[in-house]
Amino acid sequence: MENNYPRLCSEVGLTCETCTGETAAQLARSCRGLRGKAIGQIFVLIHPDPACARMHAHFAESYRAASARAMAAVA
């Protein structure tokens, strides 16, 4: 079976924003305080399909927001 993103995602009710936003939030809960290049490298590991590449900035922004919320909750 050929991977056809984002069609496969939309068939199960996921938008690119929801998918990358949620994976970024999950990452922030596990690994707080990552910066620039590390966030980008992890994005590519989680979302390796070229169709997902356009969501890199959204993932990074979502990660930073979720990481800040997680850090504030601990403080």
N, C-alpha and C positions, 0 to 999 in steps of 0.2 A: 504494500500500500504506500502510495506517495504522500508525503506530508504536504499539505496545502494550507499554509497559514496565511492570513488569519481566518480563512473560511472554516477550517476545522474548529477553531475556537468559537466562532459565531454560531455554529451549529449546536453547540452545547450551552449557548447563552452568555459567553464571555466576550467582552469588548477588549481591545488591546489595552485601554486605560485601566480597566478593572483588573486584568491579569497582571500587568506590570506593577500597578499600584499595590495590589495585595502581596505579590511576592516581595516587593520592596519593604512593606510593613512587616512581613514575617522575618525577613533578614534583619531589620532593625531591632526586633525583639530578641534575636539571637546574638547579633554582633553590632553593638552600639559603637558610634564614634568613627566609623570608617570614613575615609576621605577620597576625593577625586578619582584618582586612577584605580584604587582598590574597588570602588563602587562600580566603575566601568568594567573592570575585569570580571567581577562577579556577575554583572548583568549578562555578559557574553557567555559565561558558563551556564547560567540558568536559562537564557533565551538565545540559543545558538543559531536559530534559523534566521537567514538574512531578512526575511519579511518582518522580523521583530526589531531590527536595528533602529528603525525610526522612533522607537519608544525609549531609547536610551536616556534622553533628557528627562522624560516623565518619570522613569524609574529612579533616577538620581534625585530628582526633586521630592518624590514620594518617600524615598529612603531618608533623606535629610529631615523631612517633616516628622516622620514616624520616629526617628531616632531622637529628635528633640523632645517629643511627647514622652517617650520612654524614659529619657534622662530626667525630665521634670517630675515624672511620677515617682521616681526613686528618691529625688532630693527632698 
